[in-house]
Amino acid sequence: MTNSVTEVTCRKCSHKFTGVLHDLFDVSKEYAATCPSCECETFFNPRAAFIETGIPKNAVKIKYVAKL
């Protein structure tokens, strides 16, 4: 399985954390991750990511955000 790993910065509390998507990022789409510090949802467009086969310790799951 392919995992895309990137650093995410929470828009509410500015906490930086590692996020993982169990797929490849599409830079034209928006994604969301829950901040482990304040538990608020942060929305972002990925700019860069590492492709990994493993999942880093304490990584937060990233979800694709569908626009309706």
Backbone bond lengths (Angstrom), bond angles and torsions (degrees), N, CA, C in turn:
res aa  C-N    CA-C-N  psi(-1)  N-CA   C-N-CA  omega(-1)  CA-C   N-CA-C  phi
1 M - - - 1.440 - - 1.531 108.78 -
2 T 1.318 116.00 141.67 1.455 122.26 178.76 1.526 110.05 -94.62
3 N 1.316 115.95 132.51 1.454 121.81 177.45 1.518 108.88 -121.99
4 S 1.329 116.99 131.51 1.456 121.99 173.01 1.516 107.34 -99.93
5 V 1.326 116.48 125.55 1.462 122.05 -176.47 1.526 108.95 -116.84
6 T 1.325 116.84 130.73 1.461 121.25 -179.49 1.519 110.79 -144.95
7 E 1.327 115.87 159.81 1.463 120.58 175.30 1.524 107.83 -89.17
8 V 1.326 115.77 134.37 1.462 122.53 -179.67 1.524 107.87 -119.58
9 T 1.333 116.80 140.56 1.458 121.91 175.59 1.520 108.24 -112.83
10 C 1.320 116.40 124.23 1.455 121.74 179.63 1.527 109.87 -64.62
11 R 1.321 116.45 132.66 1.469 121.02 179.96 1.531 112.58 -75.45
12 K 1.338 116.89 -19.28 1.467 119.51 -178.97 1.529 112.29 -90.21
13 C 1.340 116.87 -51.63 1.465 119.77 -174.01 1.534 114.15 -110.22
14 S 1.337 118.02 -1.62 1.473 124.54 178.40 1.529 114.24 67.62
15 H 1.320 117.76 12.63 1.473 121.60 176.91 1.531 109.00 -68.43
16 K 1.337 116.86 133.82 1.465 121.42 176.95 1.515 108.68 -98.08
17 F 1.344 115.97 132.89 1.460 120.31 -179.03 1.528 109.76 -145.84
18 T 1.322 115.53 163.08 1.458 121.68 179.60 1.521 109.58 -90.88
19 G 1.328 115.38 134.10 1.453 120.98 177.42 1.512 110.08 -121.28
20 V 1.325 116.65 150.43 1.458 121.34 179.68 1.528 109.82 -131.23
21 L 1.337 115.32 134.17 1.459 122.92 174.08 1.512 106.70 -113.49
22 H 1.316 118.13 131.07 1.465 121.80 -177.32 1.527 110.22 -84.13
23 D 1.324 115.52 52.71 1.465 123.31 -179.07 1.523 106.51 -175.16
24 L 1.324 117.15 -173.23 1.458 121.45 173.93 1.521 109.25 -92.77
25 F 1.336 117.19 141.23 1.453 120.79 176.43 1.520 110.50 -69.27
26 D 1.319 115.79 143.54 1.460 122.91 169.67 1.522 104.37 -108.23
27 V 1.333 118.26 111.81 1.467 121.42 -173.01 1.524 112.89 -66.44
28 S 1.319 117.98 -11.03 1.465 120.35 178.04 1.536 112.24 -89.53
29 K 1.320 117.20 -0.60 1.465 121.17 -177.28 1.519 111.63 -113.75
30 E 1.331 115.88 162.40 1.459 122.37 179.71 1.533 109.24 -103.30
31 Y 1.335 115.05 145.44 1.452 121.66 -178.62 1.524 109.37 -129.51
32 A 1.335 116.34 165.47 1.462 121.57 179.54 1.522 109.91 -138.22
33 A 1.317 115.26 149.13 1.464 122.17 175.58 1.524 107.65 -145.04
34 T 1.318 116.41 147.83 1.459 121.67 178.51 1.519 109.72 -90.96
35 C 1.326 116.32 124.23 1.464 121.47 179.57 1.527 109.69 -64.79
36 P 1.333 118.11 127.46 1.466 119.40 178.98 1.525 113.26 -72.69
37 S 1.324 117.40 -14.34 1.457 120.71 -178.93 1.532 112.11 -86.06
38 C 1.349 117.00 -53.14 1.472 119.79 -176.34 1.532 112.54 -109.39
39 E 1.324 117.37 -4.19 1.461 125.11 177.65 1.531 114.13 63.64
40 C 1.332 117.02 22.30 1.469 121.37 175.28 1.528 109.09 -91.77
41 E 1.311 115.40 149.94 1.462 121.62 178.82 1.529 108.85 -79.30
42 T 1.322 116.43 130.27 1.464 122.20 177.96 1.519 108.38 -114.50
43 F 1.316 116.46 128.86 1.459 122.29 179.90 1.525 108.78 -104.02
44 F 1.335 116.87 140.28 1.467 120.15 -177.16 1.525 110.84 -157.27
45 N 1.329 114.47 160.40 1.460 122.48 170.98 1.520 106.26 -108.27
46 P 1.319 117.80 124.45 1.471 119.57 -176.83 1.522 111.71 -67.17
47 R 1.322 115.87 140.75 1.464 121.15 177.50 1.525 110.44 -110.08
48 A 1.317 116.32 -35.69 1.463 121.58 179.90 1.524 108.41 -154.00
49 A 1.331 115.28 150.75 1.465 120.16 179.79 1.516 109.34 -155.25
50 F 1.313 115.47 155.90 1.451 121.79 172.82 1.522 107.75 -98.19
51 I 1.315 116.81 141.03 1.456 121.48 176.48 1.528 106.24 -95.30
52 E 1.324 116.40 120.98 1.453 121.88 -175.43 1.524 110.37 -129.33
53 T 1.315 116.15 152.53 1.462 120.18 173.93 1.519 110.74 -92.22
54 G 1.326 116.74 -23.48 1.459 121.30 178.47 1.517 110.23 -106.01
55 I 1.312 115.93 170.38 1.458 121.71 178.91 1.526 108.28 -111.62
56 P 1.344 117.60 123.47 1.458 119.99 179.54 1.530 111.77 -61.69
57 K 1.321 115.41 149.28 1.467 121.47 177.98 1.530 109.22 -60.67
58 N 1.309 117.58 138.46 1.464 125.79 178.85 1.523 114.29 68.47
59 A 1.335 118.38 16.01 1.465 120.79 178.16 1.529 109.98 -72.96
60 V 1.327 115.87 142.13 1.458 123.46 179.81 1.528 108.23 -96.78
61 K 1.319 116.87 140.67 1.459 121.33 179.98 1.528 110.29 -71.08
62 I 1.334 116.37 133.86 1.461 123.06 177.01 1.520 107.94 -101.80
63 K 1.343 115.16 140.25 1.468 120.69 -179.14 1.520 109.62 -121.15
64 Y 1.337 116.53 144.78 1.454 122.01 174.83 1.529 108.76 -74.00
65 V 1.328 117.51 139.31 1.451 122.24 179.36 1.530 108.68 -106.91
66 A 1.306 117.55 117.25 1.458 121.99 178.50 1.519 109.42 -85.96
67 K 1.325 116.21 131.77 1.459 120.35 176.11 1.518 108.94 -94.74
68 L 1.319 116.23 127.33 1.451 121.24 -179.67 1.509 111.88 -98.56
